[in-house]
Amino acid sequence: MELAFILIYAAILGLVAPYLGLPTKKMGSLVPGAIAFVKGSLAWAVLTWCGLHYDQSWIWIIVMLAMPAAMFIGVRWLAAKRAA
């Protein structure tokens, strides 16, 4: 159930990405959401492995703030790599 919520949040972030000024026209509209989903899932797995339980608010706060940051950094990094 947690990954479904992360997937929905990543889809919302992917829809908002063009309005944040991210260069999504050359890479496709699914890439920002996919980056956010992968990084959010990895953050969730690492935090669960570190001992945070899914019903604690800290894991949700960290993942929900890390996903937009990872999407922003990941899309900028991918655009720079494609330009080079």
Secondary structure, DSSP 8 states (H G I E B T S, - for coil): -HHHHHHHHHHHHHHHGGGGT---TTT-SSHHHHHHHHHHHHHHHHHHHTT--TTSHHHHHHHHHHHHHHHHHHHHHHHHHHH-
